[in-house]
Amino acid sequence: MKWLSALLVGALLAFLLPMAFGGQEGFWMTSWTKWGTIRPFAHSPGFLFSLPLFVGSAIALRLFFNWHSR
């Protein structure tokens, strides 16, 4: 897996998982998972982006698929 595709999948996960767990009113923003989560658009209260999830999933996907392809 190339870095660009790992970053794209990581970005998708970083947007989708916080929204799947209730957005700003749900579990994601009322527990420890709110650490590192930002609101990318000031006037859009629904969007959240998790920086640790973005970086962590991109690195994990890159490592896993590079190891798996050998």
PDB file of N, CA, C and O in Angstrom, chain B, residues numbered from 101:
ATOM      1  N   MET B 101       0.857  -1.176   0.000  1.00  0.00           N
ATOM      2  CA  MET B 101       0.000   0.000   0.000  1.00  0.00           C
ATOM      3  C   MET B 101       0.897   1.232   0.000  1.00  0.00           C
ATOM      4  O   MET B 101       1.818   1.351   0.809  1.00  0.00           O
ATOM      5  N   LYS B 102       0.618   2.114  -0.896  1.00  0.00           N
ATOM      6  CA  LYS B 102       1.379   3.356  -0.991  1.00  0.00           C
ATOM      7  C   LYS B 102       0.953   4.318   0.120  1.00  0.00           C
ATOM      8  O   LYS B 102      -0.121   4.171   0.703  1.00  0.00           O
ATOM      9  N   TRP B 103       1.807   5.304   0.404  1.00  0.00           N
ATOM     10  CA  TRP B 103       1.500   6.268   1.460  1.00  0.00           C
ATOM     11  C   TRP B 103       0.240   7.068   1.162  1.00  0.00           C
ATOM     12  O   TRP B 103      -0.546   7.356   2.064  1.00  0.00           O
ATOM     13  N   LEU B 104       0.048   7.424  -0.098  1.00  0.00           N
ATOM     14  CA  LEU B 104      -1.125   8.231  -0.447  1.00  0.00           C
ATOM     15  C   LEU B 104      -2.420   7.478  -0.171  1.00  0.00           C
ATOM     16  O   LEU B 104      -3.365   8.041   0.383  1.00  0.00           O
ATOM     17  N   SER B 105      -2.465   6.211  -0.554  1.00  0.00           N
ATOM     18  CA  SER B 105      -3.684   5.444  -0.295  1.00  0.00           C
ATOM     19  C   SER B 105      -3.875   5.188   1.199  1.00  0.00           C
ATOM     20  O   SER B 105      -5.010   5.177   1.676  1.00  0.00           O
ATOM     21  N   ALA B 106      -2.796   4.983   1.940  1.00  0.00           N
ATOM     22  CA  ALA B 106      -2.912   4.802   3.388  1.00  0.00           C
ATOM     23  C   ALA B 106      -3.419   6.082   4.053  1.00  0.00           C
ATOM     24  O   ALA B 106      -4.223   6.021   4.984  1.00  0.00           O
ATOM     25  N   LEU B 107      -2.954   7.232   3.583  1.00  0.00           N
ATOM     26  CA  LEU B 107      -3.421   8.507   4.132  1.00  0.00           C
ATOM     27  C   LEU B 107      -4.885   8.764   3.781  1.00  0.00           C
ATOM     28  O   LEU B 107      -5.631   9.303   4.598  1.00  0.00           O
ATOM     29  N   LEU B 108      -5.297   8.387   2.580  1.00  0.00           N
ATOM     30  CA  LEU B 108      -6.709   8.557   2.198  1.00  0.00           C
ATOM     31  C   LEU B 108      -7.634   7.683   3.037  1.00  0.00           C
ATOM     32  O   LEU B 108      -8.677   8.145   3.499  1.00  0.00           O
ATOM     33  N   VAL B 109      -7.260   6.435   3.234  1.00  0.00           N
ATOM     34  CA  VAL B 109      -8.076   5.550   4.075  1.00  0.00           C
ATOM     35  C   VAL B 109      -8.061   6.050   5.520  1.00  0.00           C
ATOM     36  O   VAL B 109      -9.088   6.009   6.197  1.00  0.00           O
ATOM     37  N   GLY B 110      -6.916   6.518   5.992  1.00  0.00           N
ATOM     38  CA  GLY B 110      -6.834   7.082   7.338  1.00  0.00           C
ATOM     39  C   GLY B 110      -7.716   8.305   7.496  1.00  0.00           C
ATOM     40  O   GLY B 110      -8.348   8.481   8.537  1.00  0.00           O
ATOM     41  N   ALA B 111      -7.768   9.153   6.478  1.00  0.00           N
ATOM     42  CA  ALA B 111      -8.627  10.340   6.529  1.00  0.00           C
ATOM     43  C   ALA B 111     -10.103   9.943   6.557  1.00  0.00           C
ATOM     44  O   ALA B 111     -10.898  10.543   7.280  1.00  0.00           O
ATOM     45  N   LEU B 112     -10.459   8.946   5.778  1.00  0.00           N
ATOM     46  CA  LEU B 112     -11.849   8.463   5.805  1.00  0.00           C
ATOM     47  C   LEU B 112     -12.219   7.931   7.185  1.00  0.00           C
ATOM     48  O   LEU B 112     -13.286   8.243   7.713  1.00  0.00           O
ATOM     49  N   LEU B 113     -11.337   7.131   7.763  1.00  0.00           N
ATOM     50  CA  LEU B 113     -11.605   6.603   9.104  1.00  0.00           C
ATOM     51  C   LEU B 113     -11.672   7.720  10.141  1.00  0.00           C
ATOM     52  O   LEU B 113     -12.493   7.675  11.057  1.00  0.00           O
ATOM     53  N   ALA B 114     -10.811   8.716   9.995  1.00  0.00           N
ATOM     54  CA  ALA B 114     -10.774   9.818  10.956  1.00  0.00           C
ATOM     55  C   ALA B 114     -12.036  10.676  10.902  1.00  0.00           C
ATOM     56  O   ALA B 114     -12.381  11.323  11.891  1.00  0.00           O
ATOM     57  N   PHE B 115     -12.725  10.691   9.769  1.00  0.00           N
ATOM     58  CA  PHE B 115     -14.003  11.403   9.661  1.00  0.00           C
ATOM     59  C   PHE B 115     -15.180  10.511  10.037  1.00  0.00           C
ATOM     60  O   PHE B 115     -16.100  10.953  10.725  1.00  0.00           O
ATOM     61  N   LEU B 116     -15.153   9.255   9.589  1.00  0.00           N
ATOM     62  CA  LEU B 116     -16.326   8.388   9.746  1.00  0.00           C
ATOM     63  C   LEU B 116     -16.507   7.830  11.159  1.00  0.00           C
ATOM     64  O   LEU B 116     -17.632   7.777  11.658  1.00  0.00           O
ATOM     65  N   LEU B 117     -15.431   7.417  11.802  1.00  0.00           N
ATOM     66  CA  LEU B 117     -15.589   6.823  13.133  1.00  0.00           C
ATOM     67  C   LEU B 117     -16.135   7.796  14.181  1.00  0.00           C
ATOM     68  O   LEU B 117     -17.033   7.413  14.931  1.00  0.00           O
ATOM     69  N   PRO B 118     -15.640   9.033  14.270  1.00  0.00           N
ATOM     70  CA  PRO B 118     -16.260   9.948  15.244  1.00  0.00           C
ATOM     71  C   PRO B 118     -17.733  10.204  14.952  1.00  0.00           C
ATOM     72  O   PRO B 118     -18.527  10.370  15.878  1.00  0.00           O
ATOM     73  N   MET B 119     -18.107  10.237  13.678  1.00  0.00           N
ATOM     74  CA  MET B 119     -19.505  10.472  13.326  1.00  0.00           C
ATOM     75  C   MET B 119     -20.354   9.241  13.639  1.00  0.00           C
ATOM     76  O   MET B 119     -21.515   9.372  14.028  1.00  0.00           O
ATOM     77  N   ALA B 120     -19.788   8.052  13.472  1.00  0.00           N
ATOM     78  CA  ALA B 120     -20.527   6.818  13.759  1.00  0.00           C
ATOM     79  C   ALA B 120     -20.811   6.663  15.249  1.00  0.00           C
ATOM     80  O   ALA B 120     -21.786   6.016  15.631  1.00  0.00           O
ATOM     81  N   PHE B 121     -19.975   7.248  16.084  1.00  0.00           N
ATOM     82  CA  PHE B 121     -20.177   7.165  17.523  1.00  0.00           C
ATOM     83  C   PHE B 121     -20.888   8.391  18.083  1.00  0.00           C
ATOM     84  O   PHE B 121     -20.679   8.749  19.242  1.00  0.00           O
ATOM     85  N   GLY B 122     -21.706   9.025  17.294  1.00  0.00           N
ATOM     86  CA  GLY B 122     -22.589  10.066  17.792  1.00  0.00           C
ATOM     87  C   GLY B 122     -22.163  11.489  17.560  1.00  0.00           C
ATOM     88  O   GLY B 122     -22.873  12.403  17.979  1.00  0.00           O
ATOM     89  N   GLY B 123     -21.055  11.723  16.923  1.00  0.00           N
ATOM     90  CA  GLY B 123     -20.625  13.093  16.676  1.00  0.00           C
ATOM     91  C   GLY B 123     -20.315  13.835  17.963  1.00  0.00           C
ATOM     92  O   GLY B 123     -19.787  13.246  18.907  1.00  0.00           O
ATOM     93  N   GLN B 124     -20.634  15.113  18.012  1.00  0.00           N
ATOM     94  CA  GLN B 124     -20.304  15.936  19.179  1.00  0.00           C
ATOM     95  C   GLN B 124     -21.158  15.623  20.390  1.00  0.00           C
ATOM     96  O   GLN B 124     -20.745  15.883  21.521  1.00  0.00           O
ATOM     97  N   GLU B 125     -22.322  15.079  20.177  1.00  0.00           N
ATOM     98  CA  GLU B 125     -23.225  14.804  21.297  1.00  0.00           C
ATOM     99  C   GLU B 125     -23.094  13.387  21.819  1.00  0.00           C
ATOM    100  O   GLU B 125     -23.702  13.050  22.835  1.00  0.00           O
ATOM    101  N   GLY B 126     -22.325  12.558  21.158  1.00  0.00           N
ATOM    102  CA  GLY B 126     -22.276  11.146  21.507  1.00  0.00           C
ATOM    103  C   GLY B 126     -21.054  10.747  22.308  1.00  0.00           C
ATOM    104  O   GLY B 126     -20.384  11.566  22.939  1.00  0.00           O
ATOM    105  N   PHE B 127     -20.798   9.467  22.253  1.00  0.00           N
ATOM    106  CA  PHE B 127     -19.726   8.840  23.014  1.00  0.00           C
ATOM    107  C   PHE B 127     -18.356   9.413  22.675  1.00  0.00           C
ATOM    108  O   PHE B 127     -17.506   9.558  23.554  1.00  0.00           O
ATOM    109  N   TRP B 128     -18.141   9.737  21.414  1.00  0.00           N
ATOM    110  CA  TRP B 128     -16.800  10.144  20.974  1.00  0.00           C
ATOM    111  C   TRP B 128     -16.312  11.388  21.700  1.00  0.00           C
ATOM    112  O   TRP B 128     -15.141  11.452  22.076  1.00  0.00           O
ATOM    113  N   MET B 129     -17.166  12.368  21.907  1.00  0.00           N
ATOM    114  CA  MET B 129     -16.729  13.618  22.529  1.00  0.00           C
ATOM    115  C   MET B 129     -16.968  13.672  24.040  1.00  0.00           C
ATOM    116  O   MET B 129     -16.670  14.687  24.670  1.00  0.00           O
ATOM    117  N   THR B 130     -17.493  12.610  24.624  1.00  0.00           N
ATOM    118  CA  THR B 130     -17.703  12.607  26.068  1.00  0.00           C
ATOM    119  C   THR B 130     -16.787  11.632  26.787  1.00  0.00           C
ATOM    120  O   THR B 130     -16.947  11.415  27.989  1.00  0.00           O
ATOM    121  N   SER B 131     -15.831  11.038  26.084  1.00  0.00           N
ATOM    122  CA  SER B 131     -14.909  10.104  26.717  1.00  0.00           C
ATOM    123  C   SER B 131     -13.475  10.497  26.377  1.00  0.00           C
ATOM    124  O   SER B 131     -13.233  11.587  25.858  1.00  0.00           O
ATOM    125  N   TRP B 132     -12.539   9.625  26.664  1.00  0.00           N
ATOM    126  CA  TRP B 132     -11.133   9.910  26.420  1.00  0.00           C
ATOM    127  C   TRP B 132     -10.819  10.045  24.939  1.00  0.00           C
ATOM    128  O   TRP B 132      -9.771  10.587  24.587  1.00  0.00           O
ATOM    129  N   THR B 133     -11.688   9.572  24.066  1.00  0.00           N
ATOM    130  CA  THR B 133     -11.431   9.632  22.629  1.00  0.00           C
ATOM    131  C   THR B 133     -11.514  11.049  22.065  1.00  0.00           C
ATOM    132  O   THR B 133     -11.131  11.281  20.918  1.00  0.00           O
ATOM    133  N   LYS B 134     -12.007  11.989  22.855  1.00  0.00           N
ATOM    134  CA  LYS B 134     -12.076  13.370  22.357  1.00  0.00           C
ATOM    135  C   LYS B 134     -10.689  14.017  22.268  1.00  0.00           C
ATOM    136  O   LYS B 134     -10.534  15.057  21.627  1.00  0.00           O
ATOM    137  N   TRP B 135      -9.686  13.412  22.902  1.00  0.00           N
ATOM    138  CA  TRP B 135      -8.337  13.951  22.842  1.00  0.00           C
ATOM    139  C   TRP B 135      -7.838  13.873  21.408  1.00  0.00           C
ATOM    140  O   TRP B 135      -7.815  12.788  20.827  1.00  0.00           O
ATOM    141  N   GLY B 136      -7.447  14.976  20.835  1.00  0.00           N
ATOM    142  CA  GLY B 136      -6.928  15.015  19.483  1.00  0.00           C
ATOM    143  C   GLY B 136      -7.992  15.154  18.409  1.00  0.00           C
ATOM    144  O   GLY B 136      -7.670  15.176  17.221  1.00  0.00           O
ATOM    145  N   THR B 137      -9.248  15.247  18.802  1.00  0.00           N
ATOM    146  CA  THR B 137     -10.321  15.398  17.827  1.00  0.00           C
ATOM    147  C   THR B 137     -10.616  16.878  17.629  1.00  0.00           C
ATOM    148  O   THR B 137     -10.812  17.616  18.594  1.00  0.00           O
ATOM    149  N   ILE B 138     -10.646  17.302  16.378  1.00  0.00           N
ATOM    150  CA  ILE B 138     -10.884  18.714  16.074  1.00  0.00           C
ATOM    151  C   ILE B 138     -12.169  18.860  15.272  1.00  0.00           C
ATOM    152  O   ILE B 138     -12.682  17.899  14.698  1.00  0.00           O
ATOM    153  N   ARG B 139     -12.667  20.073  15.248  1.00  0.00           N
ATOM    154  CA  ARG B 139     -13.814  20.427  14.410  1.00  0.00           C
ATOM    155  C   ARG B 139     -13.259  21.230  13.237  1.00  0.00           C
ATOM    156  O   ARG B 139     -12.943  22.410  13.393  1.00  0.00           O
ATOM    157  N   PRO B 140     -13.135  20.597  12.046  1.00  0.00           N
ATOM    158  CA  PRO B 140     -12.448  21.271  10.946  1.00  0.00           C
ATOM    159  C   PRO B 140     -13.176  22.494  10.394  1.00  0.00           C
ATOM    160  O   PRO B 140     -12.536  23.396   9.853  1.00  0.00           O
ATOM    161  N   PHE B 141     -14.485  22.540  10.518  1.00  0.00           N
ATOM    162  CA  PHE B 141     -15.248  23.691  10.027  1.00  0.00           C
ATOM    163  C   PHE B 141     -15.961  24.326  11.210  1.00  0.00           C
ATOM    164  O   PHE B 141     -16.719  23.650  11.906  1.00  0.00           O
ATOM    165  N   ALA B 142     -15.736  25.593  11.447  1.00  0.00           N
ATOM    166  CA  ALA B 142     -16.275  26.263  12.631  1.00  0.00           C
ATOM    167  C   ALA B 142     -17.799  26.326  12.629  1.00  0.00           C
ATOM    168  O   ALA B 142     -18.417  26.199  13.686  1.00  0.00           O
ATOM    169  N   HIS B 143     -18.412  26.518  11.474  1.00  0.00           N
ATOM    170  CA  HIS B 143     -19.864  26.686  11.418  1.00  0.00           C
ATOM    171  C   HIS B 143     -20.607  25.391  11.122  1.00  0.00           C
ATOM    172  O   HIS B 143     -21.819  25.410  10.909  1.00  0.00           O
ATOM    173  N   SER B 144     -19.908  24.284  11.108  1.00  0.00           N
ATOM    174  CA  SER B 144     -20.544  22.998  10.878  1.00  0.00           C
ATOM    175  C   SER B 144     -20.358  22.142  12.126  1.00  0.00           C
ATOM    176  O   SER B 144     -19.306  21.523  12.290  1.00  0.00           O
ATOM    177  N   PRO B 145     -21.338  22.094  12.994  1.00  0.00           N
ATOM    178  CA  PRO B 145     -21.166  21.407  14.265  1.00  0.00           C
ATOM    179  C   PRO B 145     -21.112  19.888  14.153  1.00  0.00           C
ATOM    180  O   PRO B 145     -20.763  19.217  15.124  1.00  0.00           O
ATOM    181  N   GLY B 146     -21.447  19.333  13.000  1.00  0.00           N
ATOM    182  CA  GLY B 146     -21.498  17.884  12.881  1.00  0.00           C
ATOM    183  C   GLY B 146     -20.185  17.218  12.534  1.00  0.00           C
ATOM    184  O   GLY B 146     -19.984  16.055  12.887  1.00  0.00           O
ATOM    185  N   PHE B 147     -19.280  17.909  11.856  1.00  0.00           N
ATOM    186  CA  PHE B 147     -18.048  17.289  11.403  1.00  0.00           C
ATOM    187  C   PHE B 147     -16.999  17.252  12.507  1.00  0.00           C
ATOM    188  O   PHE B 147     -16.769  18.241  13.202  1.00  0.00           O
ATOM    189  N   LEU B 148     -16.369  16.086  12.651  1.00  0.00           N
ATOM    190  CA  LEU B 148     -15.248  15.912  13.565  1.00  0.00           C
ATOM    191  C   LEU B 148     -14.130  15.208  12.805  1.00  0.00           C
ATOM    192  O   LEU B 148     -14.391  14.437  11.882  1.00  0.00           O
ATOM    193  N   PHE B 149     -12.892  15.473  13.192  1.00  0.00           N
ATOM    194  CA  PHE B 149     -11.736  14.831  12.570  1.00  0.00           C
ATOM    195  C   PHE B 149     -10.767  14.443  13.677  1.00  0.00           C
ATOM    196  O   PHE B 149     -10.304  15.307  14.421  1.00  0.00           O
ATOM    197  N   SER B 150     -10.456  13.168  13.794  1.00  0.00           N
ATOM    198  CA  SER B 150      -9.566  12.668  14.834  1.00  0.00           C
ATOM    199  C   SER B 150      -8.144  12.557  14.302  1.00  0.00           C
ATOM    200  O   SER B 150      -7.848  11.685  13.484  1.00  0.00           O
ATOM    201  N   LEU B 151      -7.275  13.431  14.762  1.00  0.00           N
ATOM    202  CA  LEU B 151      -5.878  13.412  14.321  1.00  0.00           C
ATOM    203  C   LEU B 151      -5.137  12.134  14.738  1.00  0.00           C
ATOM    204  O   LEU B 151      -4.430  11.564  13.906  1.00  0.00           O
ATOM    205  N   PRO B 152      -5.264  11.655  15.990  1.00  0.00           N
ATOM    206  CA  PRO B 152      -4.568  10.411  16.341  1.00  0.00           C
ATOM    207  C   PRO B 152      -5.057   9.214  15.524  1.00  0.00           C
ATOM    208  O   PRO B 152      -4.261   8.350  15.155  1.00  0.00           O
ATOM    209  N   LEU B 153      -6.339   9.157  15.244  1.00  0.00           N
ATOM    210  CA  LEU B 153      -6.873   8.069  14.427  1.00  0.00           C
ATOM    211  C   LEU B 153      -6.357   8.163  12.995  1.00  0.00           C
ATOM    212  O   LEU B 153      -6.049   7.142  12.381  1.00  0.00           O
ATOM    213  N   PHE B 154      -6.261   9.360  12.465  1.00  0.00           N
ATOM    214  CA  PHE B 154      -5.740   9.578  11.111  1.00  0.00           C
ATOM    215  C   PHE B 154      -4.297   9.088  10.991  1.00  0.00           C
ATOM    216  O   PHE B 154      -3.973   8.297  10.106  1.00  0.00           O
ATOM    217  N   VAL B 155      -3.453   9.559  11.874  1.00  0.00           N
ATOM    218  CA  VAL B 155      -2.028   9.204  11.808  1.00  0.00           C
ATOM    219  C   VAL B 155      -1.816   7.724  12.136  1.00  0.00           C
ATOM    220  O   VAL B 155      -1.078   7.024  11.443  1.00  0.00           O
ATOM    221  N   GLY B 156      -2.468   7.263  13.193  1.00  0.00           N
ATOM    222  CA  GLY B 156      -2.292   5.874  13.618  1.00  0.00           C
ATOM    223  C   GLY B 156      -2.778   4.863  12.598  1.00  0.00           C
ATOM    224  O   GLY B 156      -2.100   3.868  12.342  1.00  0.00           O
ATOM    225  N   SER B 157      -3.934   5.099  12.018  1.00  0.00           N
ATOM    226  CA  SER B 157      -4.445   4.151  11.038  1.00  0.00           C
ATOM    227  C   SER B 157      -3.628   4.184   9.748  1.00  0.00           C
ATOM    228  O   SER B 157      -3.432   3.139   9.127  1.00  0.00           O
ATOM    229  N   ALA B 158      -3.151   5.344   9.332  1.00  0.00           N
ATOM    230  CA  ALA B 158      -2.325   5.419   8.126  1.00  0.00           C
ATOM    231  C   ALA B 158      -1.021   4.645   8.312  1.00  0.00           C
ATOM    232  O   ALA B 158      -0.602   3.906   7.421  1.00  0.00           O
ATOM    233  N   ILE B 159      -0.385   4.815   9.464  1.00  0.00           N
ATOM    234  CA  ILE B 159       0.863   4.091   9.723  1.00  0.00           C
ATOM    235  C   ILE B 159       0.596   2.593   9.853  1.00  0.00           C
ATOM    236  O   ILE B 159       1.343   1.782   9.306  1.00  0.00           O
ATOM    237  N   ALA B 160      -0.463   2.222  10.573  1.00  0.00           N
ATOM    238  CA  ALA B 160      -0.777   0.802  10.750  1.00  0.00           C
ATOM    239  C   ALA B 160      -1.123   0.131   9.423  1.00  0.00           C
ATOM    240  O   ALA B 160      -0.677  -0.987   9.164  1.00  0.00           O
ATOM    241  N   LEU B 161      -1.902   0.788   8.591  1.00  0.00           N
ATOM    242  CA  LEU B 161      -2.243   0.213   7.291  1.00  0.00           C
ATOM    243  C   LEU B 161      -1.006   0.054   6.417  1.00  0.00           C
ATOM    244  O   LEU B 161      -0.833  -0.966   5.749  1.00  0.00           O
ATOM    245  N   ARG B 162      -0.166   1.048   6.426  1.00  0.00           N
ATOM    246  CA  ARG B 162       1.060   0.990   5.631  1.00  0.00           C
ATOM    247  C   ARG B 162       1.955  -0.154   6.102  1.00  0.00           C
ATOM    248  O   ARG B 162       2.470  -0.911   5.279  1.00  0.00           O
ATOM    249  N   LEU B 163       2.146  -0.287   7.408  1.00  0.00           N
ATOM    250  CA  LEU B 163       2.981  -1.364   7.938  1.00  0.00           C
ATOM    251  C   LEU B 163       2.379  -2.736   7.669  1.00  0.00           C
ATOM    252  O   LEU B 163       3.090  -3.658   7.269  1.00  0.00           O
ATOM    253  N   PHE B 164       1.077  -2.879   7.886  1.00  0.00           N
ATOM    254  CA  PHE B 164       0.431  -4.173   7.703  1.00  0.00           C
ATOM    255  C   PHE B 164       0.481  -4.621   6.249  1.00  0.00           C
ATOM    256  O   PHE B 164       0.846  -5.764   5.975  1.00  0.00           O
ATOM    257  N   PHE B 165       0.129  -3.757   5.322  1.00  0.00           N
ATOM    258  CA  PHE B 165       0.084  -4.177   3.930  1.00  0.00           C
ATOM    259  C   PHE B 165       1.474  -4.334   3.323  1.00  0.00           C
ATOM    260  O   PHE B 165       1.649  -5.134   2.403  1.00  0.00           O
ATOM    261  N   ASN B 166       2.463  -3.595   3.809  1.00  0.00           N
ATOM    262  CA  ASN B 166       3.822  -3.837   3.340  1.00  0.00           C
ATOM    263  C   ASN B 166       4.348  -5.172   3.865  1.00  0.00           C
ATOM    264  O   ASN B 166       5.035  -5.889   3.137  1.00  0.00           O
ATOM    265  N   TRP B 167       4.041  -5.513   5.104  1.00  0.00           N
ATOM    266  CA  TRP B 167       4.462  -6.783   5.666  1.00  0.00           C
ATOM    267  C   TRP B 167       3.717  -7.927   4.985  1.00  0.00           C
ATOM    268  O   TRP B 167       4.308  -8.970   4.703  1.00  0.00           O
ATOM    269  N   HIS B 168       2.436  -7.741   4.720  1.00  0.00           N
ATOM    270  CA  HIS B 168       1.601  -8.802   4.156  1.00  0.00           C
ATOM    271  C   HIS B 168       1.957  -9.088   2.706  1.00  0.00           C
ATOM    272  O   HIS B 168       1.726 -10.204   2.240  1.00  0.00           O
ATOM    273  N   SER B 169       2.499  -8.147   1.990  1.00  0.00           N
ATOM    274  CA  SER B 169       2.797  -8.355   0.578  1.00  0.00           C
ATOM    275  C   SER B 169       4.124  -9.055   0.346  1.00  0.00           C
ATOM    276  O   SER B 169       4.453  -9.392  -0.791  1.00  0.00           O
ATOM    277  N   ARG B 170       4.887  -9.276   1.400  1.00  0.00           N
ATOM    278  CA  ARG B 170       6.210  -9.929   1.227  1.00  0.00           C
ATOM    279  C   ARG B 170       6.173 -11.379   1.576  1.00  0.00           C
ATOM    280  O   ARG B 170       7.193 -12.062   1.485  1.00  0.00           O
TER     281      ARG B 170
END
